[in-house]
């Protein structure tokens, strides 16, 4: 349905996967299964870390926050996607679109910063182990995580103000399965040069700041690990960083494609597939990465499912 001016826009149509009508049911099953795994996996990580005293360390404090972000991040996108796969009227109100965009931008930005904080944590643990407990105190960890969420809020507020200050006319069909800014900008009837510049600048700034911290941290970490004489010691040190490194590659790789590279360099179909990776697949994979590659989490998981033995009453 066409919209003539900004005052008449009360809803958007999320086209999503409408161009694949024969695959709607199959896609629903696939995304529903992945969402269930995402909820169960991240909820399990959060519960295990809270319940296991041996996991009450800065590293696992950050991991539990990563699971909280992934759980909330996926929940702002996937339920709406599942509904739209089953109904004919795939609409979302203007306010609903702004709320969804604000939520996932806050959480996505916070995850960028959190991954940087996690790299710094590993740097201190491996390069300055004697100072680790005095540097990474509970107060410091809480302050770092608070900064992460504030940074996410600031970026989200900037982006929402930037996007929804535009006037929309013509089509109100968003060629995405959620209210993402590159697809939303396509619907503006006024010039979006400034908006796209702000989007690219903010994306570049956030990813650059985060990646600089990560790259510097890992440069020192790798140098420190290579100085370890025993192969067993090097393997143990690498194992504490491998899960985080995999998550960084997956997450930042997709974000750079979506928000740093100008939209003219990729099609909306490609952006849709990239969006599936970082909104649905990565939140599902992170709990698996951190549980399957982490002996402490696996041991805590085994203990949680181990039958308790009760001594006979005397």
Secondary structure by P-SEA (a helix, b strand, c coil): ccccccccccccccccccccccaaaaaaaaaaaaaaaaaaaaaaaaaaaaaccccccaaaaaaaaaaaaaaaaaaacaaaaaaaaccccccccaaaaaaaaaaaaaaaaaaaaaaaaaaaaaaaaacccccccccccaaaaaaaaaaaaaaaaaaaaaaaaaacccccccccccccccccaaaaaaaccccaaaaaaaaaaaaaaaaaaaaaaaaaaaaaaaaaaaacccaaaaaaaaaacaaaaaaaaaaaaaaaaccccccccccaaaaaaaaaaaacccccaaaaaaacccaaaaaaaaaaacbbbbcccc
